Amino acid sequence: CAKEQRYLDTIRDMKQEYDREKKTVRMLRAARANAYNQKSELEEFFLKCIHEARKDVLRRRHRSSPDQGVAGDQPPDRRKVIEMLLSSEDVLVFLYEKLFPHRTGMVMSH
């Protein structure tokens, strides 16, 4: 009888430990999902910035004369570098994949 009670107590303790571990796993999964969503917000911000910067470059390019450059009050060399970086899909994909390695191989679609 004492042996049987020990087994029942052990089973009860193990079930409680199992339930605690399941709860911990649920919390960890929720935390991981939360971290993923935060990265998604940063990712969305990056894509929006690139999109807006490209639109700005195109707008300035159409408004200004060829000798004025693109970025208004910035030095000509800096304007050229910004324009070249924004016009290079390879550079933007490289930056994107370095900033968001969990998205490596995906095409920027914004």
Buried (B, 14 or more C-beta within 10 A) or exposed (E): EEEEEEEEEEEEEEEEEEEEEEEEEEEEEEEEEEEEEEBEEEBEEBBEEBEEBBEBBBEBEEEBEEEEBBBEEEEEEEBBEBBEBBEEEEEBBEBBBEEBEEBEEEEBEE
